[in-house]
Amino acid sequence: MSTVGLARWVLVLAVLTSPVASAETRRVAVLVGNNAGSGERPSLHFAEVDAGKMARVLVELGRVSPEDLFLLQGRALGAVRDVFAKVKERISAFHREADSRVVLVFYFSGHSDGEVLEIGEQRLPFVELRRWLSDAGADVRLGIIDSCKSGALLASKGGTPGPAFQVRLVDDLASTGEAMLTSSAADEIALESTEIRGSFFTHHLVSGLRGAADSSGDGLVTLAEAYQYAFSHTVTATAGTVGGIQHPVYDYRLAGQGELVLTELSRPAAALTLPKGYDRVLVVQIARDQVIAELTAEAARHVAIPPGDYALRAWREGQAFAGRVSVLPGESRVVRSEELHSISLYPSQSKGPDALLVSQAQEHGFFSQPTLSLGVGAQPGVTEGVRPLVSVHAAVHFGVLSGPSLALNFAVGTGRTPSLTGPATRFTEGEIFLFAGYRWGLERGLWSVHIGPEIGGGLLFQSVEGGGRTATALAIGPWAGVTLRVSQRIRLELETHLPLTFFRRDGQVVKALLPAGWLGVAFPL
């Protein structure tokens, strides 16, 4: 299933992104991903994820408007056919506009038996798909099918196996026709990888379109660059697998010729430039927990990406390296070699589940670079009449978004106790607690939100003129935090917790709810 996804990208973007044509050309994309299939075949893991990756690249770099993109992940065949009808109406409306031309892109990732696309338990025959593409009314139709035996779709149409891939269109799209790409030949299976968390072909195509295939360095990824990069890397990656090498297949009925630009890297939302000298580098988008790109030694080192936090995995001469970087909107972030630290947790060539588990442990567990939070805030005391205590909070969080944490809280304040025989008695109250907990997080852009439980123990103390007393205490409750990234290393952080505290007073166990809040900063250690 993986090769097709990649091919579809090529075709989709190829026609879509001709620099001259973009002003007059409307682009409509339908992307379908379904992990489930009919029959006895096991469910796929990443078909729906691959469809989402392709959709994001089309919008971010391929100049497809979000309102003209239809993404169906895990949806029934009826929903797909409803979108087919809606797209046909939209194309008809576009053609009523003066000088408007339309490119239609269809992408599918999922199971196939060589005759139908399997959408859950339902089946979409190849012949029906071809009929819809033909009848939709678009000037140019691009079909990309990422599934096993998908090459059978082209068998009766003269489909040709790669790598001699040449789709030629005039740059102004002054042609009509249809192009089809499939990820595997008619008798081949298409493969997924747990390490890259997607299909091989789609993974390498997306990497190429994000900049890895820009061999000329002009900020434009052409069809030839993207395909050659994706094809060679897919063949290499699948050569050692049990399933065997995948061979993409293509068929085209398009007039004209000219080199096509698939993606434009000149003004990305953000970008990473990776250091030289590594055999292989994986770029993992932490917020989505997805491998967003892979670069090899011969690839271009500049990739266009969304803003956010990224985990990097790199290999060089059998040694593994890891690091984490943050990229702000509009920033072109240059990663230095010293930001990638040597690790020995898994072998450099591993592509199985073990590598994935260790990778996740590094992102979310004790192996991650810890973050220190320092904050100042306030909380109530346990004695009636005490003013709000000034609270100082220090915490160490392990894991980028989720993981264990340790926190030390210190609070102190003063109050007065009324007296019937004299002036009010002044006293000082305070506490010191050590908390342990676990947090789960979600990140969107510059913001992240975290929540989790924590439990702790400590001392409550009170001092008055002539003496004082202390009491041991146990506290348990929820914790939450919100952070805003303001630079590469610094985040503003608002934290709060609501512990129910138990302690002994006058020979009895007393409980008190002692909420606290802090405003501060967080930065990696």
N, C-alpha and C positions, 0 to 999 in steps of 0.2 A: 503494500500500500504506500510505501514511502516515496518511490521514484516519481510517481504520478504527480504528487503534490508539488514537487519541485518543478516538473515540466510545466504544469499548469501556470505556475508563477511566471515562468519565462514567457509563455505566450501571452498571458494576461497583460503583463506589464509591457511587453514588447509593443503591442499595438497601442496600448493605452497611453504610453508616455512619450510618444514622439514629440520633441520640443516644439516643432512648428505647429503640430496639430492640436495641441492642448486647448487653445482658445476656442476652436470651433467644434471640438469633439466632446461629446458627452459619454461618460463611461458608467456602465451598470455592471455590478458584480453580484453573482449568487454563489455563496459558498456553503456547502453541505458537509457536515461531519457526523458520522454515526459509528459508535464503537460496537454496537450490537449487529449481529447478522442472523439470517435465517439458517435453518439446518443445524448441524451439529458442531459447526465451527465455534471455537471459544471467542469471547468478546475481545476486541482490541483494547488497548490501553490509551492510545494517544491520537486516534483519528479525529476526535472532536477538538482536542488541543491543537492539532495541526491546522484545522480549519480556522481556528481563532488566530493563530500566528500569521497565516496568510492574509486574513482580513486586516490585521493591524499594519502589515507592511504595505498593503495596497493603499490604505488611508494615509499612513505616515509619509511614504516616499513615492508612491505610484500615482498620486493625484486622482484618487477616486474619492468623491465626496461621500461623507458618512450617510447622507440621506439616499444615496444611490447604491448602497451596499446592503445586501441581505444575507445575514449569517444565521444558519439553522444548525444548531448543535443538538443532536439527540432527538430531533423532531420526527414526527410520523410522516409517511408519504403524502398524506392529505395536505399537510402544511407546506410541503415542497411544491405540490401542484398549485396550491393557492398563490404562492409566490411567483410561480411561472406565469400565471394569469395576470398578476399585478405588474410584473415586469414587462409583459407584452403591451399592456395599456400605457405604461410609462414611456416605452420606446416610441409608441405611436404618437404620444403627446410631444416628445422631443422632435420628431420629424415634422411636426406642424410648425415648428420654429424655422425661421429663415436660415439657410446655410448650416443647418445642424446635422452632424453625423454622429452615429452611435456605435460604440464598441460594447459588446456583451461578453462578459467573462463568466464561465461556469466552472466551479471547482468542486470535486467530490473526493472525500477521504473516507474509506470504509471497506467493507467486504464486497467481493464480486466473485461470481463463478465462471466468468468468461462470456456470459450472455446477458446478465442483469446486474444492476447495482442493488445491493441489499441494504435497505433502510429499515433496520430492525427486522421484524418478521415479514415486512412487506418488500416487494420487488419492483424495481423500475427498469424495464427492458432497455437495452442499448438503443433499439430502434425507436423507442418513444423519446429518449433523450435527444437523439439526432433530429427527429421530427420537430421537437420543440425548438431546438437551436435554429433550425432552418426557418421555422414559421414565426419566430419572435420579431422579425423585422429589422434587426440590427444590421448595419452595414458590414461589420466584421464580427464574427463569432469565434470565441476562443474557448475550447473545452480542455480541462486538465483533470485527469482521473487518476487518483492515487489509490490503487487497490491491486490485489492479486489478479493475474490473468487479464489485466485491463487492456493489454495489447490486442486481445481478440476484438475489441471495439473497432480496430482499424484493419483487421485482417482482410476484409472484403474490399477495402478502399485503397489498397496499395501501401499500407503503413510500412515504414522503413525503420529498422533498428538503428540506434546511435552507433558511433558518435558523430557521424557526418550530418550535423544538424544545421539546416539552412532554411529559415523561414524568412522570406523576403517580402517586404511591403514598401510602398512608396512612403516617404516621410510625411506627406500631407494626408495620408490615409485616403487618398482618392481612389480607393479600390474597395471591392466587396469580396467576401469569401469567408472561408472557415478554416480554422487550424485546430488540430487536436493533438494533445500530448498525453501519453500514458506512462506510468511509472515502471511498468514491467511488460515483458513480451507475453504473448498469448498463453504460453505454457510455464510461466514463471510466477513464483510467489514474490510478494513485496514485504520488506522486513521493517520491524520497529526495533528501537534500541532503548533499554532502560537507562543507559547512561545519559544519552542526549534527550531522552524523554520525548521521542517523536520518531517519525520515519526517516530513514537515511537520506532519501533524495530531497524531501521537503526541507529537512534540516540544512543540507548543504546549499540548496538553492536560496533559502532565506538568508543564510550567512553571506552568500555571494551578493545578493541584492542589497544587503546592508553595508556593503563596501569591501568585503573580502575579495570580490572578483574584479575590483577596479584596478586592473593591472597597468593601465595607462596613467593613473593618478590624476585624471581630469575631473573627478567628482561626478562622473556619469558612469553608470553600469549599463553596458550595452547587452543586447541579447547574446551576442557571441561570447562576451566575457562571462556572463552569468552561466550560460549553458556549459561552456568548457570547464569552468570551475566546478559546477555541480556534478557534471558527468564524471570527471576524473576522480573526484573525491568519493562519489558514491560507489564507483567500481572498486576503488581501493578499500573502502570501508566494508564492503560486502564480500570481498574476495576470500576472507578467512572465516566466513560464517557457514553454519550447517546448511542454510538455505541456498547458498551459492550466489554467484554474481548476478546482479540485476542489470538488465539492459533496457533503457527507456526506448520508447517507440513514438514516432511522430507521423502525422499526415497533414498536408496543407493544400488548400485550394485558394491561394491568394495571389493577386496580380501585383506586378511592380517589383521594385527592389530598392534596397537602401538599408543602411545600418540603423538599427532601432535602439533607442535609449529606454531602458526598463525602469530604472530608478535614478533620481537626482539627489545627490548628497550635499549640494551646496548650502542649503539652509535647513539642516535637520533640527528637530526639537532639542537634541543634545548629541554629543559624540564622544567616543573613546579612541585614543591612539595608544596602542599597546606596544610594549618594548620589543626590541629585536632579540634574536638569538634563541627563541623557544621553538621546539618542534610542533607544539600544538597548544592552543589556549582556548578554553571554554569560558564564555561570558554568561553568567547566570543572573537573570533578573529576580531579585529576592522577593519582591512583593508578589509576583505571580508564581514563584518557585519554578521557573522555566529557563531552560538553556535557550538563549536568544540568538547566539551566534557562536561559530567556531572558526578560528583562524589557524592556519598552518604556516610553516616556515616560508613558503613561497608566496603566501597571500599578502595582499595589501594590509597594512596595520591599522587603518582608520575605519571605524564602523559607526554608522548612524544608529542611535538608540533613543528610547524615551528617557526623560530624566528619572532619577531614582537611585537606589542602592543596588550594587552589583557585587557578587562573589566571583572571583577569578580562579580558575584551575589551570595550571600550566605544567608542561612536561619538557624536560631538556636532558638529553643523554641519560635516560633512565631514572632521573630524579624528578620528584613531584614538588610543585610549589602551589601556594594558595595565598590569597589576599582579598581585601574588600575595599571598594571605592564607592564614593558618592558623586553623582553628576547632577548639577543644577540645571534648570531650564536655560537653554541657549548656550550652555558651556561646552567647550571642546576640551575634555579632560585628558591630559597626558599622563599615562601610568609609567612610573619609573621602576626599574628592575628591583630596587631595594624595597619596594612596596609588596613584592611577592616573596613570601617566606618559605623556606625549605620545610617540607613535611615528609613523613615516612609512614603514612597511614595506609596507603594502598599502592600497588604497582602502577607504573606509568602507562602500561598498555591495557589495563583491565577495562572491559566494557560491560561487565555484568552487574547484577544487583548489588554485590558487595561494594563496588565502587560508589554506587548511588547512595547506599546507606551511610557510608563514611562521609560522602559529600554533604548529605543532609545533616549529619552530626556536627560537621564543622560549621554549618550555617546556623544551627539552632541549639547546639549543646555546649558542653564544657570546652570543646576544642576551639570555639570562636574567640576572637579577640574581645576581652571584657570591656564594658562601658562603665564609666564612673559618673554618678549623678550627685550633684551637690545642690541643696536647696535650703531656703529659709521660709518659715511660715508660722502658723499659730495653731493652738489646740486648747480645749478646756482642761481645767484641773479637776481633781476628785473632791475638793473641799468647797463647801458653799462659801461664797464671798470672795474666792480667789479670782483675780483678773485672768484673761486669756494668757496662757503660757506662750512664750516665744520658743519656737521649735526649730532645731537645726537637724537636717536630714542628710545622710550620706549613704549611698547604695552602690553596689556593684552588680551589674546585670550580665549574665552569660548568655550568648546567643544573639543573633542579629535582630530577630523579631520575637522569637519565643525561646524560653529557657529558664533555668533557675536563677535566683537572685538572693543577695544578702543585703540587709539594711541595718544601719545604726541610727537610732533616733535619740536626741537629747532635748529636753524641754525644761524651762524654768520660768517662774513668775512669782509675784508677791500678792498678798492680800491682808485684810485686817479682820480680826474677830472681835465683835462688840463685847463690852464688859459692863455689868451692872454697877460695879464698884469703882471703876476708874476708866482711863482712856482705853481705846481699842488696842488689842494686841496685834502687832505686826508680825507676819510670818512669811516664810519663803517655801514654795512647793516646787517640786521638780520630779523628773523621771529620766531613766536611761534604759533603753530597750534594744535588744538585738533580735531582728526578724529574719526568718528564712521563708522563701516562697517560690512560686513558679508563675510565670506570666506568658500569656498568649498575645500576639500582636498582629496588626493589620496596617499596611502602609499604602497610601495613595499620594503620589507626588511628593511634596515637601512635608506632608503630615503623616504621623503614625499614631495609632491608638493601641494601648495595652491594658490588659485586665488579668487578674488572677488572685488566688488565695495566698495568705501568709499567716504564719504562726510565730510567736516570739515569747521571750521571757525577759524579765528585768527587775528593776528596783523602783519603788515609789519612795520619795523622801520628803520630809517636812522639818523645818527648823524654826524654832521660836526662841524668844529670849530665855536663856538658861537651859536650853537643851533641844532635842530633836528626836525623831524616830524614823525608821525605815520599814518597808514591807516588801516582800517578794511578790511578784505578780506574773500572771499568765495572760496572754492576749491572743485572740484569733479573729480573723475577719477578712473581708475583700480589700483588694488594692486596685487602683486604676491610674493611668497616666496618659497624657497627650503631649506629643513633642512636635516642634517645628524646626526643620533644618534651616539654619541661617548661614552656614558656611560648610566647607568640606568636612570639618571636624567638630563643629560646635552645633548643638541643638538647644533651643529653649525648651524647658520641660515644666509642665504642671502636673503634680502628683497629689494623690489623696488616698487615705485609707480610713476604714471604719472598724476598728478593732473593738470587740467586746472583751473587757479587761476584768479579771478575777483577782482579788487580793483579800487578805485578812485584816479586819479592823475591829478592835475591841472584842477579840475572841470569836468573831463571826466572819464567814466568807461573804464578801460584798462584790457585786458586779457593777460595772459602769461602762457606758458607751462613750468612747473618747475619740471622736473623729478629728483628723488632722489634715492639713493641706500645706503644700510647699511649692514655691516657685523658684526655679533655679536653672542650671545648665547641665548638659550631659556631653561627654566627650570620650573617645576611645583611649584606653590606657596604653 
